[in-house]
Amino acid sequence: MELLENLEPLLKTFWFVALPSSLIFILQTIMTFVGADASDGIQADFDGDLNGADAPFQLFSLRNLINFLLGFSWTGISFYTSIASKPLLIVLSLVVGILFVALFFFIIKQVQKLQEDNTFNIANTLNKTAEVYLTIPEQKKGKGKIMISINGAFHELEAMTEHDKIPSGAVVKIVKIENKSILIVETI
């Protein structure tokens, strides 16, 4: 560390922040690509109740701290000789650090838009068509089964009708859901 001994105190501070935060950032990046980064492992030591907020991740985390410190320290180092006013340099470094965290939030938000929820919800079957798999008895006297495709996956579900018997192979439309599990269908 002899290189840093002869530097001015502010520049030395920027370097002492930049070196460890850069090392931790590199390790985090490697761990992310290897798949060892399930979470950053550090939780905030307070109850930040964010009810009603759509927060994709925790604001106070090690990853966000490292992002802030990277922007702060490397901006200070980069502009140290260009900006004569040290308070202005510190303010600029703080702003860039905050922008690094905001950029990370933006990138995570964009990545989250790529995720898809393929969980089955029986309510998604309403007004859809299906094929009768097992004959459905007339006027709710028994249950049959239908095959329906929802979100690209086929589901075999119990069905009843309020009208005449519906034979296997017939195409039906789902008109109601009873007891959150039985579909009421009618022929098309």
ZICORFEN-V960585 format. One record per residue. N is the residue number from 0. SS is DSSP state (2 for helix, 1 for strand, 0 for the rest). D_CENTER is the distance of its C-alpha to the mean C-alpha in whole Angstrom. Layout:
BEGIN
n->N ss->SS d_center->D_CENTER
n->N ss->SS d_center->D_CENTER
END
This chain:
BEGIN
n->0 ss->0 d_center->41
n->1 ss->2 d_center->45
n->2 ss->2 d_center->43
n->3 ss->2 d_center->41
n->4 ss->2 d_center->45
n->5 ss->0 d_center->46
n->6 ss->0 d_center->43
n->7 ss->0 d_center->43
n->8 ss->2 d_center->42
n->9 ss->2 d_center->39
n->10 ss->2 d_center->38
n->11 ss->2 d_center->38
n->12 ss->2 d_center->36
n->13 ss->2 d_center->33
n->14 ss->2 d_center->34
n->15 ss->2 d_center->34
n->16 ss->2 d_center->30
n->17 ss->2 d_center->29
n->18 ss->2 d_center->31
n->19 ss->2 d_center->29
n->20 ss->2 d_center->25
n->21 ss->2 d_center->26
n->22 ss->2 d_center->26
n->23 ss->2 d_center->24
n->24 ss->2 d_center->21
n->25 ss->2 d_center->23
n->26 ss->2 d_center->22
n->27 ss->2 d_center->19
n->28 ss->2 d_center->18
n->29 ss->2 d_center->21
n->30 ss->2 d_center->19
n->31 ss->2 d_center->15
n->32 ss->2 d_center->17
n->33 ss->2 d_center->19
n->34 ss->0 d_center->16
n->35 ss->0 d_center->18
n->36 ss->0 d_center->15
n->37 ss->0 d_center->13
n->38 ss->0 d_center->13
n->39 ss->0 d_center->15
n->40 ss->0 d_center->18
n->41 ss->0 d_center->19
n->42 ss->0 d_center->18
n->43 ss->0 d_center->20
n->44 ss->0 d_center->23
n->45 ss->0 d_center->23
n->46 ss->0 d_center->21
n->47 ss->0 d_center->19
n->48 ss->0 d_center->19
n->49 ss->0 d_center->16
n->50 ss->0 d_center->17
n->51 ss->0 d_center->16
n->52 ss->0 d_center->14
n->53 ss->0 d_center->10
n->54 ss->0 d_center->9
n->55 ss->0 d_center->6
n->56 ss->0 d_center->8
n->57 ss->0 d_center->12
n->58 ss->0 d_center->14
n->59 ss->0 d_center->17
n->60 ss->0 d_center->16
n->61 ss->2 d_center->18
n->62 ss->2 d_center->16
n->63 ss->2 d_center->16
n->64 ss->2 d_center->20
n->65 ss->2 d_center->21
n->66 ss->2 d_center->19
n->67 ss->2 d_center->21
n->68 ss->2 d_center->24
n->69 ss->2 d_center->24
n->70 ss->2 d_center->24
n->71 ss->2 d_center->27
n->72 ss->2 d_center->29
n->73 ss->2 d_center->29
n->74 ss->2 d_center->30
n->75 ss->2 d_center->33
n->76 ss->2 d_center->34
n->77 ss->2 d_center->34
n->78 ss->2 d_center->35
n->79 ss->0 d_center->38
n->80 ss->0 d_center->41
n->81 ss->0 d_center->40
n->82 ss->0 d_center->39
n->83 ss->0 d_center->43
n->84 ss->0 d_center->41
n->85 ss->2 d_center->39
n->86 ss->2 d_center->38
n->87 ss->2 d_center->37
n->88 ss->2 d_center->35
n->89 ss->2 d_center->33
n->90 ss->2 d_center->32
n->91 ss->2 d_center->31
n->92 ss->2 d_center->29
n->93 ss->2 d_center->27
n->94 ss->2 d_center->26
n->95 ss->2 d_center->25
n->96 ss->2 d_center->23
n->97 ss->2 d_center->21
n->98 ss->2 d_center->21
n->99 ss->2 d_center->19
n->100 ss->2 d_center->17
n->101 ss->2 d_center->16
n->102 ss->2 d_center->16
n->103 ss->2 d_center->13
n->104 ss->2 d_center->11
n->105 ss->2 d_center->12
n->106 ss->2 d_center->11
n->107 ss->2 d_center->7
n->108 ss->2 d_center->7
n->109 ss->2 d_center->9
n->110 ss->2 d_center->7
n->111 ss->2 d_center->4
n->112 ss->0 d_center->7
n->113 ss->0 d_center->8
n->114 ss->0 d_center->7
n->115 ss->0 d_center->10
n->116 ss->0 d_center->11
n->117 ss->0 d_center->14
n->118 ss->0 d_center->15
n->119 ss->0 d_center->19
n->120 ss->0 d_center->20
n->121 ss->2 d_center->24
n->122 ss->2 d_center->24
n->123 ss->2 d_center->22
n->124 ss->2 d_center->26
n->125 ss->0 d_center->28
n->126 ss->0 d_center->30
n->127 ss->0 d_center->29
n->128 ss->1 d_center->32
n->129 ss->1 d_center->32
n->130 ss->1 d_center->35
n->131 ss->1 d_center->37
n->132 ss->1 d_center->37
n->133 ss->1 d_center->40
n->134 ss->0 d_center->42
n->135 ss->1 d_center->42
n->136 ss->0 d_center->45
n->137 ss->0 d_center->46
n->138 ss->0 d_center->45
n->139 ss->0 d_center->43
n->140 ss->0 d_center->46
n->141 ss->0 d_center->43
n->142 ss->0 d_center->40
n->143 ss->1 d_center->39
n->144 ss->1 d_center->36
n->145 ss->1 d_center->34
n->146 ss->1 d_center->32
n->147 ss->1 d_center->29
n->148 ss->1 d_center->26
n->149 ss->1 d_center->23
n->150 ss->0 d_center->20
n->151 ss->0 d_center->22
n->152 ss->1 d_center->23
n->153 ss->1 d_center->26
n->154 ss->1 d_center->27
n->155 ss->1 d_center->30
n->156 ss->1 d_center->31
n->157 ss->1 d_center->34
n->158 ss->1 d_center->35
n->159 ss->1 d_center->38
n->160 ss->1 d_center->40
n->161 ss->0 d_center->43
n->162 ss->0 d_center->45
n->163 ss->0 d_center->47
n->164 ss->0 d_center->46
n->165 ss->1 d_center->43
n->166 ss->0 d_center->44
n->167 ss->0 d_center->42
n->168 ss->0 d_center->41
n->169 ss->0 d_center->41
n->170 ss->1 d_center->38
n->171 ss->1 d_center->37
n->172 ss->1 d_center->34
n->173 ss->1 d_center->32
n->174 ss->1 d_center->34
n->175 ss->1 d_center->33
n->176 ss->1 d_center->31
n->177 ss->1 d_center->33
n->178 ss->0 d_center->32
n->179 ss->0 d_center->29
n->180 ss->0 d_center->29
n->181 ss->1 d_center->33
n->182 ss->1 d_center->32
n->183 ss->1 d_center->35
n->184 ss->1 d_center->36
n->185 ss->1 d_center->39
n->186 ss->1 d_center->41
n->187 ss->0 d_center->40
END
